[in-house]
Amino acid sequence: MKGEFMTEAVIDLGEYGEAFRADPHPVYARLRDLGPVHRVRPPGSDADYSTWLVVGHEEARAALADPRLSKDGRRVGMVFDDEALIGRHLLNSDPPEHTRLRGLVSRAFTMRRVEQLRPRIQQITDDLLDAMLPHGRADLVQYLAYPLPITVICELLGVPEMDRTEFRKLSTEVVAPTTPESSYDAVQRLGAYLAELIEDKRCAGPSDDLLGDLIRTTAEDGDRLSPSELRGMAFLLLIAGHETTVNLITNGVHALLTHPGQLAALRADMSLVDSAVEEALRHEGPVENATFRYASEPLEIAGRAIAEGDPVMICLSAADRDDSRYPAPDRFDIRRDPRGHLAFGHGIHYCLGAPLARLEARTAIRTLLDRAPALALDGPPGEWLPGMLIRGVRSLPVRWQGPAR
């Protein structure tokens, strides 16, 4: 029957329609009640397509670190658009290739580099709020949550300001495609753009941005990123470097404004902002499901037999609301201890940009609440993004009364 799970059959998530897109958590909770691993058909998939979906926290954490679950589609005979059109990067590689790529990128993208961005992130945030607050009401995505991380990552990588509006459109189409054709076109156009940008930087000589450093980075043995690897890493850093942070900021503010007790607690003690960001990551993280893994050999997850070549989705959103790990998991509680959440992944593919995303979200939320004391929702949020990768809304109308600082 439609809407009822069948434990021996493929569960068609598309049957739940827009309700699943707007709020998948009740469906994930029912799945967890039946078991930590299920065979599902994602919304919009062909009738004969299915994938394994891991929804339990313990099982998800183990699967994220399981070397038998490959990120390299070539091991099971698959090549994807981003790899074919752009190049290899951290999310489509396994060790030893992944180890080599991460080592080279980590030489340039260091914690020290992130920390040096703190004053600039604060300045960008203040400038954006200077422009937003006189209006009395605004779309938070348009005025703060999007322009802050896109400005930071583009400045970090050295992407010209004039290119950023078009880049945003292409990036959103890649992570939350409206059609397969539009996604392919976006990847193709981004690949061509990045190839030209990298060549321009080579010709221009040394620069102090991250992309310039990646071009020059050399390991002790003389190893360097190839042109296609540079293109692939730039693609990953640009998209992952802002899409997740846009939705972390938006989802965090939305959670606070829909939980007035938690908002009041944070306003009363702004030292809780770090904890509030971590709880936002757990409660409504920006990545709903990790990108696909593929079984490189037969294996079992929670007693379910996964055949060689089978696709596996690890649901970070479901894992982080597992009541065996977090009591009352649907409750947004900024005083909770959310340690162990999987919003940034786990294992060797743990998000390289997590420190930057945290810094931007903490700065944005703290400064926004300080400068707009009467911040409130100004209507319902926009539609939730399509697909099962990114969790976020297209717009978040907010208003504020009284003097803004």
N, C-alpha and C positions, 0 to 999 in steps of 0.2 A: 504494500500500500504506500502511496506517495507520502513522504515525510516520516515513514517508519523504517528504522534501520533493520537490515537483514544481515545477520552475522556471517552467513555463508556466501553472500553475493557482493558484487561491487556496489558501494554506496554512491549514488549519484547526487553530488552536492548541488548540482544545477537545479534539482527539484525544489530547492528552498528559495530560489529566485532572489529578488532584491532584498529580502529579509536577511539572507545569508551575507550578502555584500555589506549591508548596513551594520549588522551585528552578528558575526559568526560565532560568538562565544557560547551561546546556548547549544548550538550544534556540536561544537567541540566538547562541551561538558557532557553531553549525552554519549558522544563517542568514547570519552574517557571512562564513563561508567560501564561501557561494554568491553573495554580493553584498551591497551596503550597503542595498538597498531591495527590499522584497517586498510583494506583495498578500496580506493575511492576513484570517482571520475570527477575531475575539477569542472567547475562551470564553464560552458563554452567548448568543452572538449568533444572530439569525435565519439560516436557511440561505442566504438570498439577500443577506446583508449582508457587505461586506468593506471594508477600509480599507488604505491604504498604511502600511507600517511602516518607518521609517528606523532602521537598526541600526549603521551605520558612524559613527565619531567625527567625521571631517571633514565628512561629509554631514549629520550631525545638527547640528553647530555652524552650518553654513551655512543649513540649513533653519530653525533657530530665529530667525535674523535676516533671513529672506527676506520682504520685504513682500508678495510675491505669495501667501504662505500666511497667510490671514486668520484672526484670532481671532473676528471678528464674524460669527456664523452668519447674520445678516440679509442679508449680501452674497450668500449662496447660497440664500436663502429658508428659513432654519431659525431657529426661536426655541426656546430651551431652558428647562427648568423654573426654574432659578435666576434667569434673566433675566425671565421672565414673572411669577413669583411674588414676586421680591425686588427686582431692579433691575439697572442697568448697573454694571459694575465693570471693573477693569483687565484681567481675564482673558477678558472677552468684548467687548473693544473694540480698534479700530485707530486709528492717527493719522488726523486730528488729535484725535479724541475721547480716545484714550488719553493723548496728550501733555497735554491739558488736565486730565484726572482725576489723572494721576500728579503733575503739578505742584502741584495743590491738596493732595493727600494728603501730598506730600513737605514741604510747608510746616509740617505738624504732626508728622509722623513723621520726626524728624530723627536724625542720628547722635548729636547731643548728648543727645537724649531717651533714646536707647538706652543711652548710656554712664552716664547718671544712674541707670539701673536696676541697675547692677552691685552696689551694696551690698544692695539689696532681693533680688536674685536669690540672692546668697550667703546671706542670712538665711533665705529660704524653703527653700533646699536644706538648710541646717543644721537647721531645724525639722523638715523631713520625715525626715531621717536620725535625729534624736533620737527620733522616734516609731517608726521602722523597726528600728533596730539592736538594741534590747533583745530582739527576738523571735528572733534567731539565724538566721531564714530568712524569706523573703518573696517576693512577686511584685513584681519591680522595676517593672513597668508600673503596677501599682496604687499602690505606695507612693512612687515617685519620678518615673518617666519621664512619667506622665500628670499628676499634680497640680502639678508644677513649672511647665510651660509654660501649663497652663490657668489657674493662679493668676496668673501674670505677665500674660498677655494680657487676662484679665478685669479685673485691677486697672488695667492700662494703659488699657483702654477704658471702665472704669467699670461693669462688669456685676456686679450684686449677688451675693454669695457664695451665697445661698440658691438661685440659679438654675443653678449650675454643674454639678451632677450631671445634671440633665435635659438641659442643653445638650450635655454630652459624648455622651450617647446619640444625640441628633439629629445631631450633627456626624459621628460615626462612620458613621452610616447614610447620610449624604450622600456621603462619600468612598469608602466600601466597602459599598455597598448589598447587603442580603440579597435583596431583590426590587425590581423597578421601582416597585411600588406603595408599598413602605415608604420608598423614597428620595423619591418625590413628596410623601408625607405629611410627611417630615422637613423638606424644603425649605419646604413650606407653613407648617408650625408655626414654623420659624425666622423666616420672613418676618414673620409676625404678631407674634412676640415682639419682633423688632428694631424694628418700626414703633412698638410701644408704648413700648419703652425710649427711643427717640429723642424721642418726644413728651414723655415724662416729663422728660427732660433739658432740653428746650426750656422747659418750664413751670417747672422748678426754678431756672433762671437759670444764670449762668456757673459752670463747674466746671473743675478743673485736669486732668481726664482727657483722653485722646486723642479720644474721641468728642465730648466737649464742645468741644474745639478744632476738630474737623472741622465741627461745626455752625456755628461762628463764623468759620472761615477764609474770607478774602476775598482774591482776587488784586488786582493793581494796577488792573485794569480794572473791578473791582467784581464779577467773576464769583464764584459760590459753588456748592457742591454742592446739587443739588435734593433734595427728600425721598427720591425713589426712588434717587438716586445715593448718598445717605448710607446708606440701607438696604443697597444693594449693596456698598458699601465696608466697612461694618461686618461684613456676612456674610463677605466675603473675608478681612478681617483676623482675625476670630475663628477661622475654620476653618483658614486657611493659617498663622495665628499660633500654633497649638498642635499640629495633627495632624502636621505634618511634624517638629516638634521632639520630640514623643513618640517617634516612630519613629527619629529620628536618635540620640537617647540610647539607646534600647533596642538598636538594631542595632549601635551602637558598642560598648556593653558586651558584647553577645553575641559580637562579633568578637574582642574582647580575651580573653574567657574561653575561647574555642575556639582561640585561638592563644597558648599559654602563653609562648612565646619573646618574642612582641611585648608581652604583658602584663608580663613581667619587665623588658624593656627600658624600658618606660614607667615602671614603679615605680622603676627605677634612675636615671631622669632625667626628672623630671616637667616639665621644660621642653619635652619632646616632645609635650605634650598637644595643642597647637594642630595639630601635624602629624598626630597620631592622629585628631583629629576630621576633618581634611581627607581622610585616607585612608579613614575610615569613610564619608564622603560619596561618595567615588569607588567604593569596593568594594561597599557595600550601601546606597546612598542611599535616603532615605525616599520619593522620588517615582520610581516605576518608569518611567512614561511621562508626558510633558508632556500637558496637556489638548489636545483636538483643535484642529487647524488645518484650513482649507478652501482649496482652490486657487481664487483669485479670477480666474484666467485659466489657459489651458493652459501647462504648463511641464514641464521635465525635471529629474529628480534622478538623478544617476549613470546617465544614459542611459535611465531609465524614463520613459515618457510619462505625466504626471499630467493628467487631464482637468479642465476647469473644473468646480468644485463637488465634486471628490473630497475625501473626508476623509483627513487625514494624521496619523498618530501618530509622534511622535519619541521613540524609546526611550532615555531617559537612562541606564538601567541597562546596556543593551547597548553604547551609545557609550562609556561609562566603563570597559568591559572590552575595548576594541578593542586587540589586541596591536600594531597599527600605531602606536598612540599611547602605550601603556603596556606595557613588557616584562613578561612573566609576569603578565598582568592579573588572574588569579584568585587570586594570592597577596596576602594582607593584610600590608602592610609599612609600618609607621609611619615608617620613615626614607626612604620613597619620596618623590620630588617629584611630588605629584599635581596640580600647577598645570594649569589648563586643563580640569579636570573640569566636567561640565555638570549637577551635582546641583541647582544653583539656577537652571538655565537659562542663557540667553545672549541678548544683544541688548536691545531695549527692554522685553522682558517678564522680564528678570532679576529674581529674587525681591526685593521691597522689604524683606522681613523677614529677609534672610540675616544681617546683623550681629547681630540679636537671637537668632536660632537658634544661631549660632556661640557667642555669649556664654553662653547657657544650657547648651549641650552641654559646653563646656569647663569651666564651673563645676561641673556635675553630676558629670561623670566624674572630674575631679581630686579633688573633695571625697569622693566615694564611695570611691575607691581609697585615699585618705589615711586615712579613718575606718574602713574595713573591710579591713585588710591581708590577711586570708585569704579574700577574696571568691572564690566558685566557683559554678558551675552546680549547681542542686539538682534536676536532671531535665531532660527535653527542653523546649524552648519550646512555647508554645501554638500553635494553628493560625495559618497565615499568612493575612492579610486577603484577602478575595475581590477580584476585579477586577484591572485592570492599571494602576491609578492610584497607589495607595499601597503601599509595600513595608514590611511590618512584621508583627510577631506580636501576638496578643492578650494573651499573658502571657509572662513570663520568670522562672521560679523560680530564686532564688539563695539561697546560705547563706554563712555566715562562721563561722569557729571562732576561739576565743581572744578576747582583749579587743578590743572595738570602741571607737573613740575618738569 
